[in-house]
């Protein structure tokens, strides 16, 4: 591996390195106003959710690397402690990018990017009408992380009200991730369209998996099965019962197969087929035949 010591790296190169390593990152399209009531809009990918009770979002307008100046957004939230965080869907990715242009103080990025200003219910900054989810927030704290080039400023926001477009709601009153079609930030000029890469992974929150360390050695050291395959196999609470395995091999589709699986690699290849179909128990039946 190539190793990097931050102390020996320029700030610009270190920022590029970290932005590529910590990705994809969600994007906060932050709407603020200055002390004179002028609207401002700017995207930030140093952003995430950090608490549900209280509901807290944090984004970070970092000091510019080239000249150590600070962004209008930071000045605005210091003066008017309110912000609207608008999510960025694929439909508005180009407008979002345009709004990141460093226009002069007082220039309305809503107009420049072609967004519609929508009056908020509880805070003074406007919402982005084209964004499918808009979160009105109070700024609880601004925490500077340094005074030099590239230093972040954590803007800790408490969510007061959430507006969700009906177009992205599912029937059970939850948000449909496919319809929401969010985008995320990568390194350099790269962005990611989230729905193109969705994976549904079972989370071991209510059950305790047996763990990879409990797999047979021949499985753990397989030439065929990957780390992801082993993770699936180790995420079950218990191995399938003898009766389940016997019933599996009595199926007409499997009874002819059992005598064809002679080598360990052949067995593991067949198990891998079931794992790719997320059929973990049948994969175990093959491995335990």
LINVEN-V68560 format. One record per backbone hydrogen bond with DSSP energy under -1.0 kcal/mol. CO is the residue of the C=O (numbers start at 1). NH is the residue of the N-H. If there is no record, write none. Layout:
co=CO nh=NH
co=CO nh=NH
This chain:
co=5 nh=8
co=6 nh=9
co=10 nh=14
co=11 nh=15
co=12 nh=16
co=13 nh=17
co=14 nh=18
co=15 nh=19
co=16 nh=20
co=17 nh=21
co=18 nh=22
co=21 nh=23
co=25 nh=185
co=28 nh=30
co=28 nh=44
co=29 nh=86
co=30 nh=42
co=31 nh=84
co=32 nh=40
co=34 nh=37
co=38 nh=34
co=40 nh=32
co=42 nh=30
co=44 nh=28
co=45 nh=47
co=46 nh=60
co=48 nh=58
co=51 nh=56
co=55 nh=159
co=56 nh=50
co=56 nh=51
co=57 nh=157
co=58 nh=48
co=59 nh=155
co=60 nh=62
co=64 nh=68
co=69 nh=64
co=71 nh=75
co=72 nh=76
co=73 nh=77
co=74 nh=78
co=75 nh=79
co=76 nh=80
co=80 nh=82
co=81 nh=139
co=83 nh=137
co=84 nh=31
co=85 nh=135
co=86 nh=29
co=88 nh=183
co=89 nh=92
co=90 nh=93
co=92 nh=96
co=93 nh=97
co=94 nh=98
co=95 nh=99
co=97 nh=100
co=98 nh=101
co=101 nh=103
co=104 nh=107
co=108 nh=112
co=109 nh=113
co=110 nh=115
co=116 nh=129
co=118 nh=127
co=127 nh=118
co=128 nh=131
co=132 nh=165
co=133 nh=87
co=134 nh=163
co=135 nh=85
co=136 nh=160
co=136 nh=161
co=137 nh=83
co=138 nh=158
co=141 nh=156
co=143 nh=154
co=148 nh=151
co=151 nh=63
co=152 nh=145
co=154 nh=143
co=155 nh=59
co=156 nh=140
co=156 nh=141
co=157 nh=57
co=158 nh=138
co=161 nh=136
co=163 nh=134
co=165 nh=168
co=166 nh=169
co=168 nh=176
co=170 nh=173
co=174 nh=170
co=176 nh=180
co=177 nh=181
co=181 nh=90
co=182 nh=194
co=184 nh=192
co=185 nh=25
co=187 nh=190
co=190 nh=186
co=192 nh=184
co=193 nh=196
co=194 nh=197
co=203 nh=205
co=211 nh=214
co=212 nh=215
co=216 nh=219
co=216 nh=220
co=217 nh=221
co=219 nh=222
co=226 nh=230
co=227 nh=231
co=228 nh=232
co=229 nh=233
co=230 nh=234
co=234 nh=211
co=236 nh=210
co=241 nh=245
co=242 nh=246
co=243 nh=247
co=244 nh=248
co=245 nh=249
co=248 nh=251
co=251 nh=254
co=251 nh=255
co=254 nh=258
co=257 nh=260
co=257 nh=261
co=260 nh=262
co=263 nh=267
co=264 nh=268
co=265 nh=269
co=266 nh=270
co=267 nh=271
co=268 nh=272
co=269 nh=273
co=270 nh=274
co=271 nh=275
co=272 nh=276
co=274 nh=279
co=275 nh=278
co=278 nh=280
co=279 nh=283
co=280 nh=284
co=281 nh=285
co=282 nh=286
co=283 nh=287
co=284 nh=288
co=286 nh=289
